């Protein structure tokens, strides 16, 4: 009886060090079934394993394919170096095997519906957490904008009151020729009074702009928050649909191979496809910058008010 040779499962190859996977060795044995009883077949296995030591999973897969082709040549099924299947086709088949092994393809969904549903629930939970972060940041930014508006309006009111007092005092002093003039407890010469009045008046456009800008920002943040809330509702509905399907699967109300399972999975995928994809944390520019249409309207209103 032929015994598969054993050798260390770690080593270096091509300047790289790594560990051999028992699965890879088993894959070689499976692909080499029927040729292992020959000395040439055993030698091929040794060479294949030595070549694959330290390689990535994809490289090991390619070595296994070449081993399989060489084995077929030994059995006379194909001529060495002239496989029935072109290399480019084998390469595409290898990529497809990797895809099937790493993605939720329709085939994997149909074969493993319970695991697929569980994976989608985990992904939806992650997205829901990201949306919670977005909603919180939008709320914080909105509160900050409201405080800025309140502070700016208060300062604007104070400037208006100062200008009213300063201009009245200036006119009285100018008419009587009595300088310096006292404004809010400060004695000001004629030149200083003019300087303070101009400086106060110059603050008004800046404060008005801050108020208008932050009002537009609040409108923008409310729209963004509304979209997040709507997306959160959609995620909750989708999670509920998936839980219902998962429960039916666990209770064997629908089973593998049943047409109902594909209808259920298609409905889930439709719901997932209607959800958004931008769940990253909002940037500072995203939080503080109003939407372009709002910014244009603010500028237009300011120009028309001149």
Secondary structure, DSSP 4 states (H G I P E B T S, - for coil): --------SEEEETTEEEE--HHHHHHHHHHTTTTTTSHHHHHHHHHHHHHHTT--HHHHHHHHHHHHHHHHHHHTSSBTTB-SS-HHHHHHHHHHHHHHHHS--HHHHHH-HHHHHHHHHHHHHHHHHHHHHHHHHHHHHHHHHHHHHHHHHHHHHHHHHHHHHHHHHHHHHHHHT--SEEETTEEE-HHHHHHHHHHHHHHHHHHHHHHHHHHHHHHHHHHHHHHHHHHHHHHHHHHHHHHHHHHHHHTTSS-TT-HHHHHHHHHHHHHHHTS----SPPPHHHHHSPPHHHHHHHHHHHHHT-
